[in-house]
Amino acid sequence: MKRLAIFTALVLLAGCSLAPEARVREKLLAAGVKPHMADCLAGKLSRKLSTSELEALGKAARGSGDTHGHVGIGELADRLQATGDQHIIDVVTRAGLSCAIMG
C-alpha cells in the first residue's frame, strides 16, 4: 500500500513537470516557431525558468500585438530586454543559440 502511494505521488509529480513544457511548446507553435525548434526551446525554457519567469516571458512576447504576426529580431530583443530580468534574458538567449546550432 505504501509503495502504491509513493508510485502514485511520483506519477502525479511527473505529470505536473510535463505540463509547463507542453504549454510552452504550444505557445511557441502558436507564435509560428517550427515544431523541432519549439520542442528544443520548450524543454530548455521549462527546465530553467520558474513559472513566474515563464509568465513574464509570455507577457513580454505578446508585446503590443501590432506586428500582425511578424516580429523582427530587433523587436524580439527589445521585448526580451523589457522583462528586466537578466536570468530570463540569459536563459532565452542560450536556449535560442543552442537550439539553432543543434538544428
N, C-alpha and C positions, 0 to 999 in steps of 0.2 A: 504494500500500500504506500509506504514511504517512497519507494522508488518510482511508483507511478506519479505521485505528487511532484517529485523532483523533475521527472521527464516532462510532465505537463507544463511546469513552470518554464523549463528550458525551451520548449516548443513555442510557448507564448512569447517569451523574450526574443526568440529568433524571428518570429513574425513581426514583432514591433521594430526590430532593427532593419528589416527589409522595407518596411513601409516608407520611410523617408527617401530611400534610394529610388523606389518606384515613383514616388511623387516628383522627385527632382527630374527623373528621366522623362516623365510625361510632360512636365513644364518645358524642358529643353526641346522635346519633339514638337510641341505646340508652337514654340518660338522659331521653328524651322531648322533646328540643328539636325544634321544627318544622324540616322539611327546608331551607327557604330561610334560616332563621336559622343552622342548622348549617353550611350552605355558607359563609355570610358569616363566621361565627366561626372555622371551621376554617382558612380561608385566612389570616386575620389572626393567629391564635394560632400557627400553624405557622411563619409567616414571622418572627414577632417573639420567640418563645420558643425557647430551646435544648431539646435532647432531655431533658436533666436537669430543666429547668424544667417541661416538659410532663409528665414523670413525677411531679414534686412536685405539680403541679396535679391530676393524675389521682388521686393518693393522697388529697389533701385533699377532692376532690369526692366520693370514695367515702364519706368520713366514717365514722360508726359503723354505718351500714347499718340503723338502726332507724326510718327515716322512712316505710317502706312505699310508696316511690315518690313521695311528695310532700315537697318541700323548699321552705320559705318563703324570702322574700328575706332575712330576718334570719339564718336558718341558712346560706344561701349566703354572706352577708357574713362570718359567723363562720368558715366553712371557708376562705374566701379569705384572711382575716387569719391563719389558723392556718399558712399556708405560711411566714410570717415573712419573705417575700421581697418587698420593695417593688416590684421590677421586675415580678414576676408580677402583683401587685395592680394596678399601673398599666396593664399591657397588657390584662388581662382587663376592667378597668373601661372603658377607652377602646374596646376592641373591642365590648363589650356595648352601650355607648351608641351607637356608630357604627352598628352593625348594626340596633339598634332604631329609630334615626332614619331610616336609609335604607330600612327596611322590607324 
